[in-house]
Amino acid sequence: MRFLFYDRVTRLEKGKRILGVKSISSSEAFFEKHFTNVALVPGTLLIEAMAQLLGWLIAYSHDFQRVAIMSLIGGVRIPSRLKPGITLDIEGTLVTNTERDSLGTATVSLGGDPIAQVERLIFRHFQAPAPEPLLKRFLYYGGIEDLARLESER
């Protein structure tokens, strides 16, 4: 992944849900050449953050034997004037999960209040070339030091 739109995975329930956080500062790379007068967070980045976390949940739920590619979204609600200097909580939930595809839903909250939502995220699954490198990438990108502890914090 070139750009991660989450900072850390904070909770994980195999086949069910994933929680993560994203702190947005005014020094984010996407503010450099855009929004020169007023820094506003693009809503599409919130969609990407939700999709990235759900994609990792799917890979994790299939023991990193599968990778997921988002193929459709629907029921999208994003804020229009979100400014930097905030920390967002992201929650992704799997509604259905088969070997071939998954349906999920996701929400972004600010201070406990939902501010963005995708009601339907559909992912298509593909065989992963090797599970071990994918697991290592997940742990690194998710800021996960102890996967067993993260799984048990339910």
PyMOL commands that set and color helices and strands:
alter all, ss='L'
color gray80, all
select helices_A, chain A and resi 29-31+43-61+131-141+147-152
alter helices_A, ss='H'
color red, helices_A
select strands_A, chain A and resi 8-13+17-24+66-77+86-97+101-110+113-127
alter strands_A, ss='S'
color yellow, strands_A
deselect
rebuild
show_as cartoon
